Amino acid sequence: MDDNELFLAVAQDHLARGGLKIVGTATSQAQALRQAKALRPDVVLVDIGLGRESGFEVARRLVESVPDLGSSVVLTSTRAEDDVVDLIAASPAVGFISKDLLSARAIEGLLNANGF
């Protein structure tokens, strides 16, 4: 989930080329919740900076609404992880990947490092 449609399109293409199957994208919390319930994805990427919405709140609501996602929400941002490390740790997300390092390999590595 990201509020920037251009980033979503680029990320979707990049991740698909890396071998991931993209089942949906969302630009708002409401869209993300609807799609997560309907599509039951293996992984959900959530930007922490969503304009009027908080990615941390979206991650929390996703896990509350679809408990199976508890081990597969990954936070992303252009901000440095060190800037939000405490918020990431307090979130239900499995981890964080900077947008400039976002790749299928990075997602798989994060999930594998956490036993998924």
Buried (B, 14 or more C-beta within 10 A) or exposed (E): BBBBEEBBEEBBEEBEEBEBEBBBBBBBBEEBBBBBEEEEBBBBBBBBBBEEBBBBBBBBBBBEEBEEBBBBBBBBBEBEBEEBEEBBEEBBBBBBBBBEEBBBEBBBEBBEEEEE
